[in-house]
Amino acid sequence: MSLKEKAVNGFGWTVFEGVLSQGVLFIVGIILARLLTPKDFGIIGIISVFVAISSSFVEGGLGSALIRKPNVSDKDFNTVFYTNIFVSIFIYFLIYTFSFKIAEFFDESSLEKILKVSGVIVIINSFSIIHGAILTINLNFKIISIVNIIASSLSAIVALYMAYNGYGVWSLVMLSVLRPLINCILLWFLNSWKPSFVFAISSFKELFDFGYKMLVSNLINTLYQNIYYFLIGKFFSPVTLGYYTRANQFQAPFSVNITLAISRISFPIFASFQNDNVQLRKVFRKFLRFSALINFTILLSIAAIAKPLVLLTIGEKWETSILYLQILCIPGTFYPLQILNISLITALGHSNLYLKLEIIKKLILVPLILLTAFFSIEIMLYGLVLFSITEFFINSFYAKKLIGYSVKEQINDIYPFLLIALAVFLPMFLISLLNISLVKMLALQLPIGALTFCLINEKLKLNEYLEIKSNLFILIKKLMP
């Protein structure tokens, strides 16, 4: 199978995983939102901050270092495996020890016990990092996707059972713990690699030289991605944070999964072309344009249907989430494009540049957050929109130096897709202003949006649209008897 075929196959499986795995979690999230309270989701939002930051420490950038290394050995895998486990146990000890202080800081006593249970996720994840890295190196996203789908489905069933039986926030805790646990068990079962008693200091030093910069960069980035959970939970309330988390969980399955598909596939492919700038630029440009076509259209369409989407699925008690969702869709459109530029930088071995960029961006972000936090959560979110646009320009600036692909050229390549997405968004959003039932509203928005998208693209005949259309026809023919 050629590299292109592997990339297409990998993207297909990742999208398939996103549709099923995240689709299951999305539907379960809707059901749980009807059974639980905004405060329950707010508490889990706070917990997710500490789990995400801890996971960044555990991975330590060593997983990325393994994927990028041209001739990785079993000695490297074992060294990283034992390093991850040791760090995860230490991190969990810290979480367990300071859980009371964290609960006291947020003035929420239930956080202490929940943190002690949820913190186990850090240790669980450490056991599957190597297995995931091996599959990624081999571009074997089929197994990764199947495992994630099974893990999401089984954990969702347990969470629903617990929610229906009155376990409240603990149903969300179980969902967050069971998913990585099942994922880990299946990866061990389906992957032939098993650890041996080997630990090489030389291997650790070599990988850590690249990995520690990735660690610091990823840690800064993780802090940024979760800082709104932290600040809203502290300065507003768990209830307000609950509204925010539900809004984010409506757009995240799309922006995050598109980003996951792009980063998961682009990083090893970019790394394979790291000595061929001409081919690398060609591949990067194709990734960028496809990302823009898919992400701009989906995210702006979600913003347009936010009102009926929220009210019909999770009810009027979540009405506050509508505006939050519409605002969050804007930075969501830029997220995959930012990650694509970061994948380019790290795949070429410039972890020091990645670290430098993350520091620069967060030096801009911190005062922006502190300034907007004094006003309201809405102003904070508008600040996030401003920062996401700024972040795209910063991330894409170095593509010119690395592969001769300037910011202006990137904008020229993606702006047609933005205009198409806005043309789709406008009629859909105007329908949401009509005084009609929510069901009729959504029933009008979806076909009008789809029709507008198809008519414009059939007229313009952009290559990316035609390629997606062609692949869809091929897939349909294969599925037909």
Contacts in CASP RR format, 6 or more apart in sequence:
PFRMAT RR
TARGET T0000
AUTHOR 0000-0000-0000
METHOD contacts of the structure
MODEL  1
MSLKEKAVNGFGWTVFEGVLSQGVLFIVGIILARLLTPKDFGIIGIISVF
VAISSSFVEGGLGSALIRKPNVSDKDFNTVFYTNIFVSIFIYFLIYTFSF
KIAEFFDESSLEKILKVSGVIVIINSFSIIHGAILTINLNFKIISIVNII
ASSLSAIVALYMAYNGYGVWSLVMLSVLRPLINCILLWFLNSWKPSFVFA
ISSFKELFDFGYKMLVSNLINTLYQNIYYFLIGKFFSPVTLGYYTRANQF
QAPFSVNITLAISRISFPIFASFQNDNVQLRKVFRKFLRFSALINFTILL
SIAAIAKPLVLLTIGEKWETSILYLQILCIPGTFYPLQILNISLITALGH
SNLYLKLEIIKKLILVPLILLTAFFSIEIMLYGLVLFSITEFFINSFYAK
KLIGYSVKEQINDIYPFLLIALAVFLPMFLISLLNISLVKMLALQLPIGA
LTFCLINEKLKLNEYLEIKSNLFILIKKLMP
1 9 0 8 1.000
3 269 0 8 1.000
3 272 0 8 1.000
6 139 0 8 1.000
7 139 0 8 1.000
7 265 0 8 1.000
7 269 0 8 1.000
8 471 0 8 1.000
9 139 0 8 1.000
9 141 0 8 1.000
9 142 0 8 1.000
10 139 0 8 1.000
10 141 0 8 1.000
10 142 0 8 1.000
10 261 0 8 1.000
10 264 0 8 1.000
10 265 0 8 1.000
11 261 0 8 1.000
11 265 0 8 1.000
12 141 0 8 1.000
12 261 0 8 1.000
13 141 0 8 1.000
13 142 0 8 1.000
13 144 0 8 1.000
13 145 0 8 1.000
14 141 0 8 1.000
14 144 0 8 1.000
14 145 0 8 1.000
14 257 0 8 1.000
14 260 0 8 1.000
14 261 0 8 1.000
14 264 0 8 1.000
14 265 0 8 1.000
15 257 0 8 1.000
15 261 0 8 1.000
16 145 0 8 1.000
17 141 0 8 1.000
17 144 0 8 1.000
17 145 0 8 1.000
17 146 0 8 1.000
17 148 0 8 1.000
17 149 0 8 1.000
17 257 0 8 1.000
18 145 0 8 1.000
18 148 0 8 1.000
18 253 0 8 1.000
18 257 0 8 1.000
18 260 0 8 1.000
18 261 0 8 1.000
20 149 0 8 1.000
20 152 0 8 1.000
20 153 0 8 1.000
21 145 0 8 1.000
21 148 0 8 1.000
21 149 0 8 1.000
21 151 0 8 1.000
21 152 0 8 1.000
21 153 0 8 1.000
22 152 0 8 1.000
22 253 0 8 1.000
22 256 0 8 1.000
22 257 0 8 1.000
23 253 0 8 1.000
24 149 0 8 1.000
24 152 0 8 1.000
24 153 0 8 1.000
24 156 0 8 1.000
25 152 0 8 1.000
25 156 0 8 1.000
25 253 0 8 1.000
26 249 0 8 1.000
26 250 0 8 1.000
26 253 0 8 1.000
28 156 0 8 1.000
28 159 0 8 1.000
28 160 0 8 1.000
28 175 0 8 1.000
29 249 0 8 1.000
30 313 0 8 1.000
30 314 0 8 1.000
31 160 0 8 1.000
31 163 0 8 1.000
32 159 0 8 1.000
32 160 0 8 1.000
32 163 0 8 1.000
32 171 0 8 1.000
32 172 0 8 1.000
33 41 0 8 1.000
33 246 0 8 1.000
33 313 0 8 1.000
33 314 0 8 1.000
33 315 0 8 1.000
33 318 0 8 1.000
34 314 0 8 1.000
34 315 0 8 1.000
35 163 0 8 1.000
35 164 0 8 1.000
35 168 0 8 1.000
35 171 0 8 1.000
36 163 0 8 1.000
36 168 0 8 1.000
36 169 0 8 1.000
36 171 0 8 1.000
36 172 0 8 1.000
37 239 0 8 1.000
38 238 0 8 1.000
38 239 0 8 1.000
38 240 0 8 1.000
38 241 0 8 1.000
38 242 0 8 1.000
38 243 0 8 1.000
38 246 0 8 1.000
38 317 0 8 1.000
38 318 0 8 1.000
39 238 0 8 1.000
39 239 0 8 1.000
39 242 0 8 1.000
40 168 0 8 1.000
40 169 0 8 1.000
40 172 0 8 1.000
40 242 0 8 1.000
41 172 0 8 1.000
41 241 0 8 1.000
41 242 0 8 1.000
41 245 0 8 1.000
41 246 0 8 1.000
42 233 0 8 1.000
42 238 0 8 1.000
42 239 0 8 1.000
42 241 0 8 1.000
42 242 0 8 1.000
42 244 0 8 1.000
42 245 0 8 1.000
43 108 0 8 1.000
43 110 0 8 1.000
43 111 0 8 1.000
43 114 0 8 1.000
43 169 0 8 1.000
43 238 0 8 1.000
44 169 0 8 1.000
44 172 0 8 1.000
44 173 0 8 1.000
44 176 0 8 1.000
44 245 0 8 1.000
45 229 0 8 1.000
45 241 0 8 1.000
45 242 0 8 1.000
45 245 0 8 1.000
46 106 0 8 1.000
46 108 0 8 1.000
46 111 0 8 1.000
46 229 0 8 1.000
46 230 0 8 1.000
46 233 0 8 1.000
46 238 0 8 1.000
46 241 0 8 1.000
47 111 0 8 1.000
47 114 0 8 1.000
47 115 0 8 1.000
47 118 0 8 1.000
47 173 0 8 1.000
47 176 0 8 1.000
48 176 0 8 1.000
48 226 0 8 1.000
48 229 0 8 1.000
49 226 0 8 1.000
49 229 0 8 1.000
49 230 0 8 1.000
50 95 0 8 1.000
50 102 0 8 1.000
50 115 0 8 1.000
50 118 0 8 1.000
50 119 0 8 1.000
51 118 0 8 1.000
51 119 0 8 1.000
51 121 0 8 1.000
51 122 0 8 1.000
51 176 0 8 1.000
52 222 0 8 1.000
52 225 0 8 1.000
52 226 0 8 1.000
53 219 0 8 1.000
53 222 0 8 1.000
53 223 0 8 1.000
53 226 0 8 1.000
54 88 0 8 1.000
54 91 0 8 1.000
54 92 0 8 1.000
54 95 0 8 1.000
54 119 0 8 1.000
54 122 0 8 1.000
55 121 0 8 1.000
55 122 0 8 1.000
55 125 0 8 1.000
55 222 0 8 1.000
56 215 0 8 1.000
56 218 0 8 1.000
56 219 0 8 1.000
56 222 0 8 1.000
57 87 0 8 1.000
57 91 0 8 1.000
57 215 0 8 1.000
57 219 0 8 1.000
58 84 0 8 1.000
58 87 0 8 1.000
58 88 0 8 1.000
58 91 0 8 1.000
58 122 0 8 1.000
58 125 0 8 1.000
58 126 0 8 1.000
58 129 0 8 1.000
59 84 0 8 1.000
59 125 0 8 1.000
59 129 0 8 1.000
59 215 0 8 1.000
59 218 0 8 1.000
60 84 0 8 1.000
60 87 0 8 1.000
60 211 0 8 1.000
60 212 0 8 1.000
60 214 0 8 1.000
60 215 0 8 1.000
60 218 0 8 1.000
61 210 0 8 1.000
61 211 0 8 1.000
61 212 0 8 1.000
61 214 0 8 1.000
61 215 0 8 1.000
61 218 0 8 1.000
62 80 0 8 1.000
62 83 0 8 1.000
62 84 0 8 1.000
62 129 0 8 1.000
62 207 0 8 1.000
62 208 0 8 1.000
62 211 0 8 1.000
63 80 0 8 1.000
63 129 0 8 1.000
63 130 0 8 1.000
63 133 0 8 1.000
63 211 0 8 1.000
64 210 0 8 1.000
64 211 0 8 1.000
64 214 0 8 1.000
64 267 0 8 1.000
64 346 0 8 1.000
65 80 0 8 1.000
65 207 0 8 1.000
65 208 0 8 1.000
65 210 0 8 1.000
65 211 0 8 1.000
65 214 0 8 1.000
66 72 0 8 1.000
66 76 0 8 1.000
66 77 0 8 1.000
66 80 0 8 1.000
66 130 0 8 1.000
66 133 0 8 1.000
66 137 0 8 1.000
66 207 0 8 1.000
67 133 0 8 1.000
67 136 0 8 1.000
67 137 0 8 1.000
67 267 0 8 1.000
67 268 0 8 1.000
67 271 0 8 1.000
68 210 0 8 1.000
68 267 0 8 1.000
68 271 0 8 1.000
68 346 0 8 1.000
68 347 0 8 1.000
68 349 0 8 1.000
69 76 0 8 1.000
69 207 0 8 1.000
72 137 0 8 1.000
73 203 0 8 1.000
74 196 0 8 1.000
74 198 0 8 1.000
75 198 0 8 1.000
75 200 0 8 1.000
75 203 0 8 1.000
76 200 0 8 1.000
76 203 0 8 1.000
76 207 0 8 1.000
77 130 0 8 1.000
77 133 0 8 1.000
77 134 0 8 1.000
77 193 0 8 1.000
77 195 0 8 1.000
78 195 0 8 1.000
78 196 0 8 1.000
78 197 0 8 1.000
78 198 0 8 1.000
78 199 0 8 1.000
78 200 0 8 1.000
79 198 0 8 1.000
79 199 0 8 1.000
79 200 0 8 1.000
79 203 0 8 1.000
79 204 0 8 1.000
79 207 0 8 1.000
80 129 0 8 1.000
80 130 0 8 1.000
80 133 0 8 1.000
80 204 0 8 1.000
80 207 0 8 1.000
81 129 0 8 1.000
81 130 0 8 1.000
81 195 0 8 1.000
82 195 0 8 1.000
82 199 0 8 1.000
83 204 0 8 1.000
84 126 0 8 1.000
84 127 0 8 1.000
84 129 0 8 1.000
84 130 0 8 1.000
85 123 0 8 1.000
85 126 0 8 1.000
85 127 0 8 1.000
87 126 0 8 1.000
88 122 0 8 1.000
88 123 0 8 1.000
88 125 0 8 1.000
88 126 0 8 1.000
89 123 0 8 1.000
91 122 0 8 1.000
92 119 0 8 1.000
92 120 0 8 1.000
92 122 0 8 1.000
92 123 0 8 1.000
95 115 0 8 1.000
95 116 0 8 1.000
95 119 0 8 1.000
95 122 0 8 1.000
96 115 0 8 1.000
96 116 0 8 1.000
96 119 0 8 1.000
99 111 0 8 1.000
99 112 0 8 1.000
99 113 0 8 1.000
99 115 0 8 1.000
99 116 0 8 1.000
100 112 0 8 1.000
102 111 0 8 1.000
102 112 0 8 1.000
102 115 0 8 1.000
103 109 0 8 1.000
103 110 0 8 1.000
103 111 0 8 1.000
103 112 0 8 1.000
103 115 0 8 1.000
105 234 0 8 1.000
106 233 0 8 1.000
106 234 0 8 1.000
106 238 0 8 1.000
108 238 0 8 1.000
110 169 0 8 1.000
114 169 0 8 1.000
114 170 0 8 1.000
114 173 0 8 1.000
117 173 0 8 1.000
117 177 0 8 1.000
118 173 0 8 1.000
118 176 0 8 1.000
118 177 0 8 1.000
120 177 0 8 1.000
121 176 0 8 1.000
121 177 0 8 1.000
121 180 0 8 1.000
124 177 0 8 1.000
124 180 0 8 1.000
124 181 0 8 1.000
124 184 0 8 1.000
125 180 0 8 1.000
125 184 0 8 1.000
127 184 0 8 1.000
127 188 0 8 1.000
128 180 0 8 1.000
128 183 0 8 1.000
128 184 0 8 1.000
128 187 0 8 1.000
128 188 0 8 1.000
130 193 0 8 1.000
130 195 0 8 1.000
131 187 0 8 1.000
131 188 0 8 1.000
131 191 0 8 1.000
131 193 0 8 1.000
132 144 0 8 1.000
132 187 0 8 1.000
132 191 0 8 1.000
134 191 0 8 1.000
134 193 0 8 1.000
135 141 0 8 1.000
135 143 0 8 1.000
135 144 0 8 1.000
135 187 0 8 1.000
135 191 0 8 1.000
136 144 0 8 1.000
136 264 0 8 1.000
136 267 0 8 1.000
136 268 0 8 1.000
137 268 0 8 1.000
139 265 0 8 1.000
139 268 0 8 1.000
141 264 0 8 1.000
141 265 0 8 1.000
143 187 0 8 1.000
143 190 0 8 1.000
143 191 0 8 1.000
144 264 0 8 1.000
147 183 0 8 1.000
147 186 0 8 1.000
147 187 0 8 1.000
147 190 0 8 1.000
148 183 0 8 1.000
150 182 0 8 1.000
150 186 0 8 1.000
151 178 0 8 1.000
151 179 0 8 1.000
151 180 0 8 1.000
151 182 0 8 1.000
151 183 0 8 1.000
151 186 0 8 1.000
152 179 0 8 1.000
154 178 0 8 1.000
154 182 0 8 1.000
155 174 0 8 1.000
155 175 0 8 1.000
155 178 0 8 1.000
155 179 0 8 1.000
155 182 0 8 1.000
156 175 0 8 1.000
158 174 0 8 1.000
158 175 0 8 1.000
158 178 0 8 1.000
159 171 0 8 1.000
159 172 0 8 1.000
159 174 0 8 1.000
159 175 0 8 1.000
159 178 0 8 1.000
160 171 0 8 1.000
162 168 0 8 1.000
162 170 0 8 1.000
162 171 0 8 1.000
162 174 0 8 1.000
163 171 0 8 1.000
167 174 0 8 1.000
210 349 0 8 1.000
210 351 0 8 1.000
211 351 0 8 1.000
213 351 0 8 1.000
213 352 0 8 1.000
213 354 0 8 1.000
213 355 0 8 1.000
214 346 0 8 1.000
214 351 0 8 1.000
214 354 0 8 1.000
214 355 0 8 1.000
216 355 0 8 1.000
216 358 0 8 1.000
217 351 0 8 1.000
217 354 0 8 1.000
217 355 0 8 1.000
217 357 0 8 1.000
217 358 0 8 1.000
220 355 0 8 1.000
220 358 0 8 1.000
220 359 0 8 1.000
220 362 0 8 1.000
221 358 0 8 1.000
223 362 0 8 1.000
224 361 0 8 1.000
224 362 0 8 1.000
224 365 0 8 1.000
227 365 0 8 1.000
227 369 0 8 1.000
228 244 0 8 1.000
228 369 0 8 1.000
228 380 0 8 1.000
228 381 0 8 1.000
228 384 0 8 1.000
229 241 0 8 1.000
229 244 0 8 1.000
229 245 0 8 1.000
231 369 0 8 1.000
231 373 0 8 1.000
231 380 0 8 1.000
232 240 0 8 1.000
232 241 0 8 1.000
232 244 0 8 1.000
232 377 0 8 1.000
232 380 0 8 1.000
233 240 0 8 1.000
233 241 0 8 1.000
235 373 0 8 1.000
236 377 0 8 1.000
240 377 0 8 1.000
243 318 0 8 1.000
243 320 0 8 1.000
243 321 0 8 1.000
243 324 0 8 1.000
244 321 0 8 1.000
244 324 0 8 1.000
244 377 0 8 1.000
246 310 0 8 1.000
246 314 0 8 1.000
246 318 0 8 1.000
246 321 0 8 1.000
247 310 0 8 1.000
247 321 0 8 1.000
247 322 0 8 1.000
247 324 0 8 1.000
247 325 0 8 1.000
247 328 0 8 1.000
248 324 0 8 1.000
248 325 0 8 1.000
248 328 0 8 1.000
250 302 0 8 1.000
250 306 0 8 1.000
250 309 0 8 1.000
250 310 0 8 1.000
250 321 0 8 1.000
250 325 0 8 1.000
251 299 0 8 1.000
251 302 0 8 1.000
251 325 0 8 1.000
251 328 0 8 1.000
251 329 0 8 1.000
251 332 0 8 1.000
254 295 0 8 1.000
254 298 0 8 1.000
254 299 0 8 1.000
254 302 0 8 1.000
255 295 0 8 1.000
255 299 0 8 1.000
255 332 0 8 1.000
255 333 0 8 1.000
255 335 0 8 1.000
255 336 0 8 1.000
256 335 0 8 1.000
258 291 0 8 1.000
258 294 0 8 1.000
258 295 0 8 1.000
258 298 0 8 1.000
258 336 0 8 1.000
259 335 0 8 1.000
259 336 0 8 1.000
259 339 0 8 1.000
262 287 0 8 1.000
262 291 0 8 1.000
262 336 0 8 1.000
262 339 0 8 1.000
262 340 0 8 1.000
262 343 0 8 1.000
263 339 0 8 1.000
263 340 0 8 1.000
263 342 0 8 1.000
263 343 0 8 1.000
266 284 0 8 1.000
266 287 0 8 1.000
266 340 0 8 1.000
266 343 0 8 1.000
266 344 0 8 1.000
266 347 0 8 1.000
267 343 0 8 1.000
267 346 0 8 1.000
267 347 0 8 1.000
268 347 0 8 1.000
269 283 0 8 1.000
270 280 0 8 1.000
270 283 0 8 1.000
270 284 0 8 1.000
270 343 0 8 1.000
270 344 0 8 1.000
270 347 0 8 1.000
270 348 0 8 1.000
271 347 0 8 1.000
271 348 0 8 1.000
273 279 0 8 1.000
273 280 0 8 1.000
273 283 0 8 1.000
274 280 0 8 1.000
274 347 0 8 1.000
274 348 0 8 1.000
274 349 0 8 1.000
277 402 0 8 1.000
277 403 0 8 1.000
277 404 0 8 1.000
280 344 0 8 1.000
280 403 0 8 1.000
281 403 0 8 1.000
281 404 0 8 1.000
281 405 0 8 1.000
284 340 0 8 1.000
284 344 0 8 1.000
284 399 0 8 1.000
284 403 0 8 1.000
284 405 0 8 1.000
285 405 0 8 1.000
285 413 0 8 1.000
287 340 0 8 1.000
288 337 0 8 1.000
288 340 0 8 1.000
288 410 0 8 1.000
288 413 0 8 1.000
288 414 0 8 1.000
289 413 0 8 1.000
289 414 0 8 1.000
289 417 0 8 1.000
289 463 0 8 1.000
289 464 0 8 1.000
290 464 0 8 1.000
290 468 0 8 1.000
291 336 0 8 1.000
291 337 0 8 1.000
291 340 0 8 1.000
292 337 0 8 1.000
292 413 0 8 1.000
292 414 0 8 1.000
292 417 0 8 1.000
292 418 0 8 1.000
293 417 0 8 1.000
293 420 0 8 1.000
293 462 0 8 1.000
293 464 0 8 1.000
293 465 0 8 1.000
293 468 0 8 1.000
295 332 0 8 1.000
295 333 0 8 1.000
295 335 0 8 1.000
295 336 0 8 1.000
295 337 0 8 1.000
296 333 0 8 1.000
296 414 0 8 1.000
296 417 0 8 1.000
296 418 0 8 1.000
296 420 0 8 1.000
296 421 0 8 1.000
297 417 0 8 1.000
297 420 0 8 1.000
297 421 0 8 1.000
297 424 0 8 1.000
297 453 0 8 1.000
299 329 0 8 1.000
299 330 0 8 1.000
299 332 0 8 1.000
299 333 0 8 1.000
299 421 0 8 1.000
300 329 0 8 1.000
300 333 0 8 1.000
300 421 0 8 1.000
300 422 0 8 1.000
300 424 0 8 1.000
300 425 0 8 1.000
301 421 0 8 1.000
301 424 0 8 1.000
301 425 0 8 1.000
301 428 0 8 1.000
301 449 0 8 1.000
302 309 0 8 1.000
302 325 0 8 1.000
302 329 0 8 1.000
303 325 0 8 1.000
303 326 0 8 1.000
303 329 0 8 1.000
303 330 0 8 1.000
303 425 0 8 1.000
303 429 0 8 1.000
304 424 0 8 1.000
304 425 0 8 1.000
304 428 0 8 1.000
304 429 0 8 1.000
304 432 0 8 1.000
304 445 0 8 1.000
305 428 0 8 1.000
305 432 0 8 1.000
305 442 0 8 1.000
305 445 0 8 1.000
305 446 0 8 1.000
306 322 0 8 1.000
306 325 0 8 1.000
306 326 0 8 1.000
306 329 0 8 1.000
306 432 0 8 1.000
307 322 0 8 1.000
307 432 0 8 1.000
307 438 0 8 1.000
307 441 0 8 1.000
308 432 0 8 1.000
308 438 0 8 1.000
308 439 0 8 1.000
308 441 0 8 1.000
308 442 0 8 1.000
308 445 0 8 1.000
309 325 0 8 1.000
309 442 0 8 1.000
310 318 0 8 1.000
310 319 0 8 1.000
310 321 0 8 1.000
310 322 0 8 1.000
310 325 0 8 1.000
311 318 0 8 1.000
311 319 0 8 1.000
311 322 0 8 1.000
311 438 0 8 1.000
312 438 0 8 1.000
312 439 0 8 1.000
312 442 0 8 1.000
314 321 0 8 1.000
323 378 0 8 1.000
324 377 0 8 1.000
324 378 0 8 1.000
324 381 0 8 1.000
327 378 0 8 1.000
327 381 0 8 1.000
327 382 0 8 1.000
327 384 0 8 1.000
327 385 0 8 1.000
328 381 0 8 1.000
328 384 0 8 1.000
330 385 0 8 1.000
330 388 0 8 1.000
331 384 0 8 1.000
331 385 0 8 1.000
331 387 0 8 1.000
331 388 0 8 1.000
332 388 0 8 1.000
333 418 0 8 1.000
333 421 0 8 1.000
334 388 0 8 1.000
334 389 0 8 1.000
334 391 0 8 1.000
334 392 0 8 1.000
335 388 0 8 1.000
337 392 0 8 1.000
337 395 0 8 1.000
337 396 0 8 1.000
337 410 0 8 1.000
337 414 0 8 1.000
338 388 0 8 1.000
338 391 0 8 1.000
338 392 0 8 1.000
338 395 0 8 1.000
341 392 0 8 1.000
341 395 0 8 1.000
341 396 0 8 1.000
341 398 0 8 1.000
341 399 0 8 1.000
342 354 0 8 1.000
342 357 0 8 1.000
342 395 0 8 1.000
344 399 0 8 1.000
344 402 0 8 1.000
344 403 0 8 1.000
345 353 0 8 1.000
345 354 0 8 1.000
345 357 0 8 1.000
345 395 0 8 1.000
345 398 0 8 1.000
345 402 0 8 1.000
346 354 0 8 1.000
348 402 0 8 1.000
350 398 0 8 1.000
350 402 0 8 1.000
353 398 0 8 1.000
357 394 0 8 1.000
357 395 0 8 1.000
357 398 0 8 1.000
360 394 0 8 1.000
361 387 0 8 1.000
361 390 0 8 1.000
361 391 0 8 1.000
361 394 0 8 1.000
364 387 0 8 1.000
364 390 0 8 1.000
365 387 0 8 1.000
368 383 0 8 1.000
368 386 0 8 1.000
368 387 0 8 1.000
369 380 0 8 1.000
369 383 0 8 1.000
372 379 0 8 1.000
372 380 0 8 1.000
372 382 0 8 1.000
372 383 0 8 1.000
373 380 0 8 1.000
393 407 0 8 1.000
396 407 0 8 1.000
396 410 0 8 1.000
397 407 0 8 1.000
399 405 0 8 1.000
399 406 0 8 1.000
399 407 0 8 1.000
399 410 0 8 1.000
400 406 0 8 1.000
400 407 0 8 1.000
400 409 0 8 1.000
416 460 0 8 1.000
416 462 0 8 1.000
417 462 0 8 1.000
417 464 0 8 1.000
420 453 0 8 1.000
420 456 0 8 1.000
420 457 0 8 1.000
420 460 0 8 1.000
423 452 0 8 1.000
423 456 0 8 1.000
424 449 0 8 1.000
424 452 0 8 1.000
424 453 0 8 1.000
424 456 0 8 1.000
427 448 0 8 1.000
427 449 0 8 1.000
427 452 0 8 1.000
428 445 0 8 1.000
428 448 0 8 1.000
428 449 0 8 1.000
428 452 0 8 1.000
431 441 0 8 1.000
431 444 0 8 1.000
431 445 0 8 1.000
431 448 0 8 1.000
432 441 0 8 1.000
432 445 0 8 1.000
434 441 0 8 1.000
436 444 0 8 1.000
457 465 0 8 1.000
END
